[in-house]
Amino acid sequence: MARLAPKTLLAAALFAACAPVGAEELRPYTVVGDGIPASLTGAKGDATRGRVLIVERSSTCILCHSGPFPEQAFQGDLAPHLAGSGSRWSEGQLRLRLVDAAHLNAATIMPSYYRVDGLTRVGASWRGKPILSAEQIEDIVAYLVTLRN
């Protein structure tokens, strides 16, 4: 039996920790370079809702990332600190990292939050469903771009 790396096991556990959104038809998007420049919804997201999504454990963000969230005692340290995200990456780059981080790094442990095709080892309740909706992706992007320091 093949032995899985600890990071792979952790990613699988984190993936299982949150509930998928309802079966929604994925909206089309275009990757340009290292980003998705256009909103998935055609509108800006809500930064306040985006922060709530990041901080709640069901989105899994702070299980791997840490950030300017003083109310959360336990934050992850497997992935980049979210402070300064808006200075490091453009809105489009952040969107692609959420939609399909594997597009940029096939070995990433970050889930593809808005992708359903070409995935392996997907639980039955997850098949054909994105982890986050297009609206949730846009809300998180709207918040992350505000993190300039």
Salt bridges, closest charged atoms under 4 A:
GLU71 OE2 - ARG51 NH1 2.75
GLU91 OE1 - LYS44 NZ 2.84
GLU91 OE2 - ARG95 NH2 2.96
ASP100 OD1 - ARG115 NH1 3.15
ASP117 OD1 - ARG115 NE 3.75
GLU135 OE2 - ARG27 NH2 2.55
GLU138 OE2 - ARG95 NE 2.74
ASP139 OD2 - ARG49 NE 2.90
